[in-house]
Amino acid sequence: MNGQVRSDIRPGIQVDIVLKQDQATGKLTHGTVKDILTNSPRHPHGIKVRLSDGQVGRVKNITGS
């Protein structure tokens, strides 16, 4: 799944996100979702989340639950 639909994402799942500073390179960061920060049901660049370690970025891939 590509992370553009909010209903596909819930706290506790494993995702790959792109951090703001990595948007130019597309470098992905792996982690567990703690909070969902995007309120809209869809976002073309990915739903913004906070990982359990505090990093914030947009979901590019959902890797597991």
All heavy atoms as a GROMACS GRO file, in nm:
protein
  493
    1MET      N    1   0.084  -0.119   0.000
    1MET     CA    2   0.000   0.000   0.000
    1MET      C    3   0.088   0.124   0.000
    1MET      O    4   0.198   0.122   0.054
    1MET     CB    5  -0.091  -0.002   0.122
    1MET     CG    6  -0.200  -0.106   0.112
    1MET     SD    7  -0.317  -0.090   0.247
    1MET     CE    8  -0.283  -0.243   0.331
    2ASN      N    9   0.038   0.231  -0.057
    2ASN     CA   10   0.123   0.347  -0.080
    2ASN      C   11   0.112   0.458   0.023
    2ASN      O   12   0.182   0.558   0.013
    2ASN     CB   13   0.099   0.403  -0.221
    2ASN     CG   14  -0.042   0.455  -0.239
    2ASN    OD1   15  -0.118   0.468  -0.144
    2ASN    ND2   16  -0.077   0.485  -0.362
    3GLY      N   17   0.023   0.450   0.121
    3GLY     CA   18   0.020   0.549   0.227
    3GLY      C   19  -0.055   0.676   0.197
    3GLY      O   20  -0.043   0.774   0.271
    4GLN      N   21  -0.135   0.678   0.090
    4GLN     CA   22  -0.211   0.799   0.056
    4GLN      C   23  -0.351   0.801   0.115
    4GLN      O   24  -0.416   0.904   0.112
    4GLN     CB   25  -0.221   0.814  -0.096
    4GLN     CG   26  -0.088   0.839  -0.163
    4GLN     CD   27  -0.101   0.854  -0.313
    4GLN    OE1   28  -0.205   0.827  -0.371
    4GLN    NE2   29   0.006   0.898  -0.376
    5VAL      N   30  -0.397   0.688   0.171
    5VAL     CA   31  -0.532   0.678   0.225
    5VAL      C   32  -0.523   0.666   0.377
    5VAL      O   33  -0.460   0.572   0.429
    5VAL     CB   34  -0.607   0.557   0.166
    5VAL    CG1   35  -0.747   0.547   0.223
    5VAL    CG2   36  -0.610   0.567   0.014
    6ARG      N   37  -0.586   0.760   0.449
    6ARG     CA   38  -0.575   0.765   0.595
    6ARG      C   39  -0.630   0.639   0.662
    6ARG      O   40  -0.576   0.592   0.762
    6ARG     CB   41  -0.648   0.889   0.646
    6ARG     CG   42  -0.624   0.918   0.793
    6ARG     CD   43  -0.697   1.046   0.834
    6ARG     NE   44  -0.653   1.094   0.963
    6ARG     CZ   45  -0.700   1.049   1.080
    6ARG    NH1   46  -0.791   0.955   1.082
    6ARG    NH2   47  -0.654   1.099   1.193
    7SER      N   48  -0.737   0.582   0.607
    7SER     CA   49  -0.800   0.466   0.670
    7SER      C   50  -0.711   0.341   0.664
    7SER      O   51  -0.734   0.246   0.738
    7SER     CB   52  -0.936   0.437   0.606
    7SER     OG   53  -0.920   0.407   0.469
    8ASP      N   54  -0.607   0.341   0.579
    8ASP     CA   55  -0.514   0.228   0.572
    8ASP      C   56  -0.410   0.232   0.684
    8ASP      O   57  -0.337   0.136   0.705
    8ASP     CB   58  -0.439   0.228   0.438
    8ASP     CG   59  -0.529   0.195   0.320
    8ASP    OD1   60  -0.640   0.141   0.342
    8ASP    OD2   61  -0.489   0.224   0.207
    9ILE      N   62  -0.401   0.346   0.753
    9ILE     CA   63  -0.293   0.368   0.850
    9ILE      C   64  -0.354   0.376   0.990
    9ILE      O   65  -0.454   0.442   1.011
    9ILE     CB   66  -0.218   0.499   0.816
    9ILE    CG1   67  -0.158   0.487   0.676
    9ILE    CG2   68  -0.110   0.529   0.919
    9ILE    CD1   69  -0.109   0.616   0.618
   10ARG      N   70  -0.290   0.307   1.084
   10ARG     CA   71  -0.334   0.313   1.223
   10ARG      C   72  -0.212   0.300   1.314
   10ARG      O   73  -0.109   0.245   1.272
   10ARG     CB   74  -0.438   0.205   1.253
   10ARG     CG   75  -0.389   0.064   1.237
   10ARG     CD   76  -0.501  -0.038   1.239
   10ARG     NE   77  -0.448  -0.172   1.224
   10ARG     CZ   78  -0.404  -0.225   1.112
   10ARG    NH1   79  -0.403  -0.154   1.001
   10ARG    NH2   80  -0.358  -0.348   1.109
   11PRO      N   81  -0.221   0.352   1.435
   11PRO     CA   82  -0.107   0.341   1.527
   11PRO      C   83  -0.065   0.195   1.546
   11PRO      O   84  -0.148   0.105   1.552
   11PRO     CB   85  -0.162   0.399   1.658
   11PRO     CG   86  -0.269   0.494   1.613
   11PRO     CD   87  -0.332   0.429   1.492
   12GLY      N   88   0.066   0.174   1.551
   12GLY     CA   89   0.121   0.041   1.573
   12GLY      C   90   0.168  -0.032   1.448
   12GLY      O   91   0.238  -0.131   1.458
   13ILE      N   92   0.131   0.018   1.328
   13ILE     CA   93   0.176  -0.050   1.207
   13ILE      C   94   0.314  -0.002   1.166
   13ILE      O   95   0.356   0.108   1.201
   13ILE     CB   96   0.076  -0.037   1.090
   13ILE    CG1   97   0.066   0.107   1.042
   13ILE    CG2   98  -0.060  -0.092   1.127
   13ILE    CD1   99  -0.010   0.121   0.910
   14GLN      N  100   0.384  -0.085   1.090
   14GLN     CA  101   0.518  -0.054   1.040
   14GLN      C  102   0.505   0.016   0.905
   14GLN      O  103   0.431  -0.030   0.818
   14GLN     CB  104   0.598  -0.182   1.022
   14GLN     CG  105   0.619  -0.261   1.150
   14GLN     CD  106   0.718  -0.192   1.242
   14GLN    OE1  107   0.824  -0.148   1.199
   14GLN    NE2  108   0.681  -0.182   1.369
   15VAL      N  109   0.578   0.126   0.890
   15VAL     CA  110   0.571   0.204   0.766
   15VAL      C  111   0.710   0.254   0.727
   15VAL      O  112   0.802   0.258   0.810
   15VAL     CB  113   0.476   0.326   0.780
   15VAL    CG1  114   0.332   0.282   0.799
   15VAL    CG2  115   0.520   0.418   0.892
   16ASP      N  116   0.723   0.294   0.601
   16ASP     CA  117   0.838   0.369   0.554
   16ASP      C  118   0.790   0.510   0.527
   16ASP      O  119   0.690   0.529   0.456
   16ASP     CB  120   0.894   0.309   0.424
   16ASP     CG  121   0.958   0.173   0.445
   16ASP    OD1  122   1.021   0.154   0.551
   16ASP    OD2  123   0.946   0.087   0.357
   17ILE      N  124   0.860   0.609   0.584
   17ILE     CA  125   0.823   0.748   0.562
   17ILE      C  126   0.939   0.823   0.499
   17ILE      O  127   1.054   0.779   0.505
   17ILE     CB  128   0.782   0.819   0.693
   17ILE    CG1  129   0.901   0.831   0.790
   17ILE    CG2  130   0.664   0.749   0.759
   17ILE    CD1  131   0.874   0.922   0.909
   18VAL      N  132   0.907   0.938   0.438
   18VAL     CA  133   1.012   1.028   0.393
   18VAL      C  134   1.005   1.151   0.484
   18VAL      O  135   0.899   1.211   0.503
   18VAL     CB  136   0.998   1.065   0.243
   18VAL    CG1  137   0.871   1.139   0.212
   18VAL    CG2  138   1.118   1.142   0.195
   19LEU      N  139   1.118   1.182   0.547
   19LEU     CA  140   1.127   1.299   0.635
   19LEU      C  141   1.136   1.425   0.550
   19LEU      O  142   1.178   1.422   0.434
   19LEU     CB  143   1.250   1.287   0.725
   19LEU     CG  144   1.258   1.163   0.813
   19LEU    CD1  145   1.393   1.154   0.881
   19LEU    CD2  146   1.146   1.162   0.914
   20LYS      N  147   1.099   1.539   0.608
   20LYS     CA  148   1.103   1.667   0.536
   20LYS      C  149   1.241   1.693   0.475
   20LYS      O  150   1.252   1.729   0.358
   20LYS     CB  151   1.064   1.780   0.633
   20LYS     CG  152   1.057   1.916   0.571
   20LYS     CD  153   0.932   1.932   0.490
   20LYS     CE  154   0.913   2.077   0.448
   20LYS     NZ  155   0.794   2.093   0.367
   21GLN      N  156   1.346   1.671   0.552
   21GLN     CA  157   1.481   1.699   0.502
   21GLN      C  158   1.527   1.599   0.396
   21GLN      O  159   1.624   1.623   0.328
   21GLN     CB  160   1.582   1.705   0.617
   21GLN     CG  161   1.602   1.575   0.692
   21GLN     CD  162   1.514   1.564   0.815
   21GLN    OE1  163   1.408   1.625   0.821
   21GLN    NE2  164   1.557   1.486   0.913
   22ASP      N  165   1.455   1.486   0.383
   22ASP     CA  166   1.492   1.384   0.285
   22ASP      C  167   1.403   1.386   0.160
   22ASP      O  168   1.416   1.299   0.074
   22ASP     CB  169   1.484   1.245   0.348
   22ASP     CG  170   1.587   1.224   0.458
   22ASP    OD1  171   1.693   1.290   0.453
   22ASP    OD2  172   1.562   1.145   0.549
   23GLN      N  173   1.313   1.485   0.149
   23GLN     CA  174   1.221   1.487   0.035
   23GLN      C  175   1.294   1.499  -0.098
   23GLN      O  176   1.254   1.438  -0.196
   23GLN     CB  177   1.120   1.600   0.050
   23GLN     CG  178   1.013   1.569   0.153
   23GLN     CD  179   0.914   1.682   0.170
   23GLN    OE1  180   0.939   1.794   0.128
   23GLN    NE2  181   0.802   1.652   0.233
   24ALA      N  182   1.403   1.574  -0.102
   24ALA     CA  183   1.477   1.591  -0.227
   24ALA      C  184   1.542   1.461  -0.273
   24ALA      O  185   1.546   1.432  -0.393
   24ALA     CB  186   1.583   1.701  -0.211
   25THR      N  187   1.591   1.381  -0.180
   25THR     CA  188   1.660   1.258  -0.216
   25THR      C  189   1.566   1.138  -0.219
   25THR      O  190   1.595   1.038  -0.282
   25THR     CB  191   1.773   1.227  -0.115
   25THR    OG1  192   1.716   1.207   0.014
   25THR    CG2  193   1.875   1.338  -0.110
   26GLY      N  194   1.454   1.146  -0.145
   26GLY     CA  195   1.360   1.034  -0.140
   26GLY      C  196   1.402   0.925  -0.043
   26GLY      O  197   1.346   0.816  -0.044
   27LYS      N  198   1.501   0.953   0.043
   27LYS     CA  199   1.549   0.855   0.142
   27LYS      C  200   1.434   0.819   0.237
   27LYS      O  201   1.368   0.906   0.292
   27LYS     CB  202   1.666   0.912   0.219
   27LYS     CG  203   1.718   0.819   0.326
   27LYS     CD  204   1.829   0.886   0.407
   27LYS     CE  205   1.861   0.800   0.528
   27LYS     NZ  206   1.890   0.881   0.645
   28LEU      N  207   1.415   0.688   0.258
   28LEU     CA  208   1.307   0.641   0.343
   28LEU      C  209   1.357   0.607   0.483
   28LEU      O  210   1.470   0.562   0.500
   28LEU     CB  211   1.240   0.518   0.281
   28LEU     CG  212   1.172   0.540   0.147
   28LEU    CD1  213   1.116   0.408   0.094
   28LEU    CD2  214   1.062   0.644   0.156
   29THR      N  215   1.269   0.628   0.581
   29THR     CA  216   1.296   0.595   0.720
   29THR      C  217   1.189   0.497   0.765
   29THR      O  218   1.071   0.520   0.743
   29THR     CB  219   1.292   0.723   0.807
   29THR    OG1  220   1.388   0.816   0.758
   29THR    CG2  221   1.320   0.692   0.952
   30HIS      N  222   1.231   0.388   0.828
   30HIS     CA  223   1.137   0.284   0.871
   30HIS      C  224   1.103   0.303   1.018
   30HIS      O  225   1.189   0.341   1.098
   30HIS     CB  226   1.199   0.146   0.849
   30HIS     CG  227   1.105   0.034   0.879
   30HIS    ND1  228   1.004  -0.002   0.794
   30HIS    CD2  229   1.095  -0.047   0.986
   30HIS    CE1  230   0.937  -0.103   0.847
   30HIS    NE2  231   0.991  -0.132   0.965
   31GLY      N  232   0.976   0.278   1.054
   31GLY     CA  233   0.938   0.287   1.194
   31GLY      C  234   0.794   0.246   1.218
   31GLY      O  235   0.724   0.203   1.127
   32THR      N  236   0.752   0.263   1.344
   32THR     CA  237   0.617   0.227   1.387
   32THR      C  238   0.536   0.355   1.408
   32THR      O  239   0.583   0.448   1.476
   32THR     CB  240   0.624   0.149   1.520
   32THR    OG1  241   0.706   0.033   1.499
   32THR    CG2  242   0.486   0.105   1.565
   33VAL      N  243   0.415   0.359   1.355
   33VAL     CA  244   0.328   0.476   1.367
   33VAL      C  245   0.284   0.494   1.512
   33VAL      O  246   0.235   0.401   1.576
   33VAL     CB  247   0.205   0.463   1.276
   33VAL    CG1  248   0.108   0.579   1.298
   33VAL    CG2  249   0.246   0.455   1.130
   34LYS      N  250   0.302   0.616   1.563
   34LYS     CA  251   0.251   0.652   1.695
   34LYS      C  252   0.125   0.737   1.681
   34LYS      O  253   0.025   0.710   1.745
   34LYS     CB  254   0.358   0.728   1.774
   34LYS     CG  255   0.312   0.769   1.911
   34LYS     CD  256   0.422   0.843   1.987
   34LYS     CE  257   0.371   0.886   2.123
   34LYS     NZ  258   0.471   0.968   2.192
   35ASP      N  259   0.131   0.842   1.597
   35ASP     CA  260   0.018   0.934   1.577
   35ASP      C  261   0.000   0.961   1.429
   35ASP      O  262   0.097   0.970   1.354
   35ASP     CB  263   0.045   1.069   1.646
   35ASP     CG  264   0.067   1.057   1.795
   35ASP    OD1  265  -0.018   0.995   1.861
   35ASP    OD2  266   0.168   1.110   1.844
   36ILE      N  267  -0.126   0.980   1.389
   36ILE     CA  268  -0.159   1.022   1.253
   36ILE      C  269  -0.185   1.172   1.258
   36ILE      O  270  -0.271   1.217   1.334
   36ILE     CB  271  -0.282   0.947   1.199
   36ILE    CG1  272  -0.256   0.796   1.201
   36ILE    CG2  273  -0.317   0.995   1.059
   36ILE    CD1  274  -0.378   0.712   1.169
   37LEU      N  275  -0.111   1.249   1.179
   37LEU     CA  276  -0.118   1.394   1.186
   37LEU      C  277  -0.205   1.456   1.077
   37LEU      O  278  -0.252   1.569   1.094
   37LEU     CB  279   0.023   1.454   1.181
   37LEU     CG  280   0.119   1.400   1.288
   37LEU    CD1  281   0.257   1.460   1.268
   37LEU    CD2  282   0.067   1.429   1.427
   38THR      N  283  -0.228   1.386   0.968
   38THR     CA  284  -0.313   1.436   0.859
   38THR      C  285  -0.459   1.407   0.892
   38THR      O  286  -0.493   1.294   0.925
   38THR     CB  287  -0.275   1.370   0.725
   38THR    OG1  288  -0.141   1.403   0.694
   38THR    CG2  289  -0.366   1.419   0.612
   39ASN      N  290  -0.544   1.510   0.882
   39ASN     CA  291  -0.686   1.492   0.912
   39ASN      C  292  -0.769   1.452   0.791
   39ASN      O  293  -0.872   1.386   0.806
   39ASN     CB  294  -0.744   1.620   0.972
   39ASN     CG  295  -0.694   1.644   1.113
   39ASN    OD1  296  -0.677   1.551   1.189
   39ASN    ND2  297  -0.668   1.770   1.146
   40SER      N  298  -0.726   1.490   0.671
   40SER     CA  299  -0.805   1.460   0.551
   40SER      C  300  -0.799   1.310   0.520
   40SER      O  301  -0.702   1.242   0.555
   40SER     CB  302  -0.755   1.541   0.432
   40SER     OG  303  -0.623   1.507   0.401
   41PRO      N  304  -0.903   1.256   0.454
   41PRO     CA  305  -0.906   1.112   0.426
   41PRO      C  306  -0.801   1.065   0.325
   41PRO      O  307  -0.765   0.947   0.324
   41PRO     CB  308  -1.046   1.087   0.374
   41PRO     CG  309  -1.100   1.220   0.336
   41PRO     CD  310  -1.026   1.323   0.415
   42ARG      N  311  -0.752   1.155   0.239
   42ARG     CA  312  -0.651   1.121   0.139
   42ARG      C  313  -0.551   1.235   0.128
   42ARG      O  314  -0.586   1.350   0.153
   42ARG     CB  315  -0.714   1.100   0.001
   42ARG     CG  316  -0.815   0.988  -0.008
   42ARG     CD  317  -0.868   0.972  -0.150
   42ARG     NE  318  -0.766   0.930  -0.242
   42ARG     CZ  319  -0.727   0.803  -0.260
   42ARG    NH1  320  -0.784   0.708  -0.192
   42ARG    NH2  321  -0.632   0.772  -0.346
   43HIS      N  322  -0.429   1.203   0.089
   43HIS     CA  323  -0.331   1.307   0.058
   43HIS      C  324  -0.239   1.254  -0.051
   43HIS      O  325  -0.186   1.143  -0.039
   43HIS     CB  326  -0.248   1.344   0.182
   43HIS     CG  327  -0.171   1.471   0.164
   43HIS    ND1  328  -0.056   1.477   0.088
   43HIS    CD2  329  -0.194   1.596   0.208
   43HIS    CE1  330  -0.011   1.600   0.088
   43HIS    NE2  331  -0.093   1.675   0.159
   44PRO      N  332  -0.221   1.331  -0.159
   44PRO     CA  333  -0.144   1.280  -0.275
   44PRO      C  334   0.004   1.253  -0.245
   44PRO      O  335   0.066   1.171  -0.312
   44PRO     CB  336  -0.159   1.390  -0.380
   44PRO     CG  337  -0.197   1.512  -0.304
   44PRO     CD  338  -0.273   1.465  -0.184
   45HIS      N  339   0.061   1.318  -0.145
   45HIS     CA  340   0.203   1.296  -0.112
   45HIS      C  341   0.222   1.200   0.003
   45HIS      O  342   0.335   1.174   0.044
   45HIS     CB  343   0.270   1.430  -0.078
   45HIS     CG  344   0.263   1.528  -0.190
   45HIS    ND1  345   0.317   1.506  -0.314
   45HIS    CD2  346   0.204   1.649  -0.198
   45HIS    CE1  347   0.294   1.609  -0.392
   45HIS    NE2  348   0.224   1.698  -0.324
   46GLY      N  349   0.113   1.146   0.056
   46GLY     CA  350   0.121   1.052   0.168
   46GLY      C  351   0.068   1.115   0.295
   46GLY      O  352   0.077   1.235   0.316
   47ILE      N  353   0.011   1.032   0.380
   47ILE     CA  354  -0.043   1.076   0.508
   47ILE      C  355   0.073   1.108   0.602
   47ILE      O  356   0.168   1.030   0.614
   47ILE     CB  357  -0.134   0.966   0.569
   47ILE    CG1  358  -0.250   0.933   0.474
   47ILE    CG2  359  -0.184   1.007   0.708
   47ILE    CD1  360  -0.344   1.048   0.445
   48LYS      N  361   0.066   1.222   0.670
   48LYS     CA  362   0.173   1.261   0.763
   48LYS      C  363   0.151   1.192   0.897
   48LYS      O  364   0.041   1.193   0.951
   48LYS     CB  365   0.175   1.412   0.782
   48LYS     CG  366   0.298   1.461   0.858
   48LYS     CD  367   0.300   1.611   0.875
   48LYS     CE  368   0.349   1.677   0.748
   48LYS     NZ  369   0.372   1.822   0.769
   49VAL      N  370   0.258   1.130   0.948
   49VAL     CA  371   0.252   1.057   1.074
   49VAL      C  372   0.371   1.092   1.162
   49VAL      O  373   0.474   1.141   1.114
   49VAL     CB  374   0.249   0.904   1.053
   49VAL    CG1  375   0.126   0.860   0.975
   49VAL    CG2  376   0.375   0.853   0.987
   50ARG      N  377   0.357   1.063   1.292
   50ARG     CA  378   0.469   1.069   1.386
   50ARG      C  379   0.503   0.926   1.423
   50ARG      O  380   0.414   0.849   1.460
   50ARG     CB  381   0.431   1.148   1.511
   50ARG     CG  382   0.545   1.156   1.613
   50ARG     CD  383   0.507   1.237   1.737
   50ARG     NE  384   0.483   1.376   1.701
   50ARG     CZ  385   0.364   1.437   1.714
   50ARG    NH1  386   0.261   1.373   1.763
   50ARG    NH2  387   0.350   1.563   1.678
   51LEU      N  388   0.629   0.891   1.412
   51LEU     CA  389   0.673   0.757   1.449
   51LEU      C  390   0.694   0.748   1.600
   51LEU      O  391   0.699   0.850   1.669
   51LEU     CB  392   0.804   0.722   1.378
   51LEU     CG  393   0.800   0.720   1.225
   51LEU    CD1  394   0.937   0.683   1.169
   51LEU    CD2  395   0.694   0.626   1.173
   52SER      N  396   0.708   0.626   1.650
   52SER     CA  397   0.726   0.605   1.794
   52SER      C  398   0.853   0.670   1.847
   52SER      O  399   0.862   0.702   1.965
   52SER     CB  400   0.724   0.456   1.827
   52SER     OG  401   0.823   0.389   1.752
   53ASP      N  402   0.951   0.694   1.760
   53ASP     CA  403   1.075   0.761   1.803
   53ASP      C  404   1.068   0.912   1.789
   53ASP      O  405   1.166   0.982   1.813
   53ASP     CB  406   1.196   0.705   1.729
   53ASP     CG  407   1.191   0.730   1.579
   53ASP    OD1  408   1.096   0.795   1.530
   53ASP    OD2  409   1.282   0.681   1.509
   54GLY      N  410   0.950   0.966   1.748
   54GLY     CA  411   0.930   1.110   1.741
   54GLY      C  412   0.951   1.172   1.605
   54GLY      O  413   0.919   1.290   1.585
   55GLN      N  414   1.004   1.098   1.508
   55GLN     CA  415   1.025   1.153   1.374
   55GLN      C  416   0.892   1.171   1.302
   55GLN      O  417   0.802   1.089   1.317
   55GLN     CB  418   1.118   1.063   1.293
   55GLN     CG  419   1.256   1.052   1.353
   55GLN     CD  420   1.347   0.970   1.265
   55GLN    OE1  421   1.419   1.024   1.183
   55GLN    NE2  422   1.343   0.839   1.282
   56VAL      N  423   0.882   1.277   1.221
   56VAL     CA  424   0.759   1.309   1.149
   56VAL      C  425   0.787   1.308   1.000
   56VAL      O  426   0.886   1.364   0.953
   56VAL     CB  427   0.704   1.448   1.192
   56VAL    CG1  428   0.585   1.488   1.107
   56VAL    CG2  429   0.667   1.446   1.339
   57GLY      N  430   0.698   1.244   0.924
   57GLY     CA  431   0.712   1.242   0.780
   57GLY      C  432   0.588   1.187   0.713
   57GLY      O  433   0.490   1.154   0.780
   58ARG      N  434   0.594   1.176   0.581
   58ARG     CA  435   0.480   1.127   0.503
   58ARG      C  436   0.500   0.981   0.466
   58ARG      O  437   0.610   0.943   0.423
   58ARG     CB  438   0.460   1.212   0.380
   58ARG     CG  439   0.419   1.354   0.415
   58ARG     CD  440   0.361   1.429   0.297
   58ARG     NE  441   0.323   1.564   0.336
   58ARG     CZ  442   0.205   1.596   0.389
   58ARG    NH1  443   0.113   1.504   0.406
   58ARG    NH2  444   0.178   1.720   0.421
   59VAL      N  445   0.395   0.902   0.482
   59VAL     CA  446   0.402   0.759   0.456
   59VAL      C  447   0.417   0.733   0.306
   59VAL      O  448   0.340   0.783   0.225
   59VAL     CB  449   0.276   0.686   0.509
   59VAL    CG1  450   0.280   0.538   0.474
   59VAL    CG2  451   0.262   0.706   0.660
   60LYS      N  452   0.517   0.654   0.270
   60LYS     CA  453   0.539   0.612   0.132
   60LYS      C  454   0.503   0.467   0.112
   60LYS      O  455   0.456   0.427   0.005
   60LYS     CB  456   0.684   0.636   0.090
   60LYS     CG  457   0.721   0.782   0.087
   60LYS     CD  458   0.634   0.858  -0.012
   60LYS     CE  459   0.655   1.007  -0.007
   60LYS     NZ  460   0.558   1.081  -0.087
   61ASN      N  461   0.525   0.382   0.212
   61ASN     CA  462   0.493   0.239   0.204
   61ASN      C  463   0.443   0.191   0.339
   61ASN      O  464   0.497   0.230   0.443
   61ASN     CB  465   0.617   0.155   0.169
   61ASN     CG  466   0.677   0.192   0.036
   61ASN    OD1  467   0.609   0.197  -0.064
   61ASN    ND2  468   0.806   0.223   0.037
   62ILE      N  469   0.343   0.105   0.336
   62ILE     CA  470   0.298   0.036   0.456
   62ILE      C  471   0.359  -0.103   0.450
   62ILE      O  472   0.333  -0.178   0.356
   62ILE     CB  473   0.145   0.030   0.463
   62ILE    CG1  474   0.089   0.173   0.467
   62ILE    CG2  475   0.100  -0.050   0.584
   62ILE    CD1  476  -0.062   0.180   0.454
   63THR      N  477   0.445  -0.136   0.548
   63THR     CA  478   0.522  -0.260   0.538
   63THR      C  479   0.468  -0.373   0.623
   63THR      O  480   0.504  -0.487   0.602
   63THR     CB  481   0.670  -0.234   0.576
   63THR    OG1  482   0.674  -0.182   0.709
   63THR    CG2  483   0.734  -0.136   0.481
   64GLY      N  484   0.383  -0.345   0.721
   64GLY     CA  485   0.328  -0.453   0.802
   64GLY      C  486   0.250  -0.401   0.921
   64GLY      O  487   0.240  -0.283   0.944
   65SER      N  488   0.192  -0.496   0.996
   65SER     CA  489   0.110  -0.456   1.111
   65SER      C  490   0.165  -0.499   1.241
   65SER      O  491   0.255  -0.529   1.287
   65SER     CB  492  -0.029  -0.512   1.100
   65SER     OG  493  -0.027  -0.649   1.074
   0.00000   0.00000   0.00000
